[in-house]
Amino acid sequence: MMASLFAMLLGVLPTDVLACPSCTLRAPESTMRSALLLGALVLAPFLLVGVGVWAARRAMREERL
C-alpha cells in the first residue's frame, strides 16, 4: 500500500525536481530560434483554421455528389 502511494507521488512530480540544480541549467535560446518558434506559434491558429475550412468544404462537396 505504501509503495504504491510512493510510486503514484513520483509519477505526479516532474523529474526536474529530483535533479540537482547544476544538471537543470541550460544555455539561453538563440535569437533566431526564438523568433522561429514565436512565428510558428503565431501562425499555428491560422493553419488550424485553414485546415478546418478545407475539410468542411471538402465534406460539403462530397455530400453533393
C-alpha positions in Angstrom: 0.0 0.0 0.0 2.7 2.4 1.0 4.9 1.5 -2.1 2.0 2.2 -4.5 1.3 5.6 -2.9 5.0 6.4 -3.2 5.1 5.3 -6.8 2.0 7.4 -7.6 3.6 10.5 -6.0 6.7 10.0 -8.0 4.6 9.8 -11.1 3.0 13.2 -10.3 6.2 15.0 -9.6 8.2 16.4 -12.5 11.6 14.8 -12.9 13.3 18.2 -12.7 12.5 18.4 -9.0 14.7 15.4 -8.4 17.7 16.6 -10.4 20.4 18.8 -8.9 20.4 22.5 -9.9 23.6 22.3 -12.0 22.0 19.5 -14.0 19.0 21.5 -15.0 20.8 24.7 -16.1 20.5 25.3 -19.9 22.1 27.8 -22.2 19.7 30.5 -23.3 17.9 30.1 -26.7 19.4 31.8 -29.7 17.6 34.8 -31.1 16.9 33.2 -34.4 15.5 30.0 -32.9 13.3 32.1 -30.5 12.0 34.1 -33.5 11.2 31.0 -35.5 9.3 29.5 -32.5 7.3 32.7 -32.0 6.5 32.8 -35.7 5.3 29.2 -35.6 3.2 29.8 -32.5 1.6 32.9 -34.2 0.9 31.1 -37.5 -0.4 27.8 -35.9 -4.0 29.0 -35.3 -4.3 30.2 -38.9 -3.1 26.9 -40.1 -5.6 25.0 -38.0 -8.5 27.3 -39.2 -7.4 26.8 -42.8 -7.3 23.0 -42.5 -10.8 23.1 -40.8 -12.2 25.3 -43.6 -10.7 23.0 -46.2 -12.1 19.9 -44.5 -15.6 21.5 -44.2 -15.6 22.5 -47.9 -14.5 19.0 -48.9 -17.2 17.4 -46.8 -19.8 19.7 -48.4 -18.6 18.9 -51.9 -18.7 15.1 -51.2 -22.3 15.4 -49.9 -23.5 17.0 -53.1 -22.1 14.1 -55.3 
